[in-house]
Amino acid sequence: MKHFISLSKWLWWFSVGYIPVALFNLERQFMESIGCPPAGDCYVPGSEILLDFDILVIGLAIPLWPVCFWFLSGRYLFIAFRRRPIPHSSGTAQKRAAP
């Protein structure tokens, strides 16, 4: 059950991170359907909304991708880095001479 929950959380954050990519693909399909050229600016009727799509994609990608990276791999790397053994001194201060 623990693995199923872990997998479902991983799939959730992966799908949340895919939202800006899906919107970008939707924007490209819309550009193709209204007859925009493949490269350069698009000045056909109906292309005014493309700027809103660009702002939406960038506005979603900036906060979502770092959070998704953290939940997909960053926190595991942080935990692994934090659990590394700390090297100690040569042991000269560990034993004191008896009086």
Protein Blocks (a to p, Z undefined) as FASTA:
>chain_A
ZZmmmmmmmmmmmmmmmmmmmmmmmmmmmmmmnopafbdcdfbehilmmmmmmmmmmmmm
mmmmmmmmmmmmmmmmmmmmmmpccdddehlmmpccdZZ
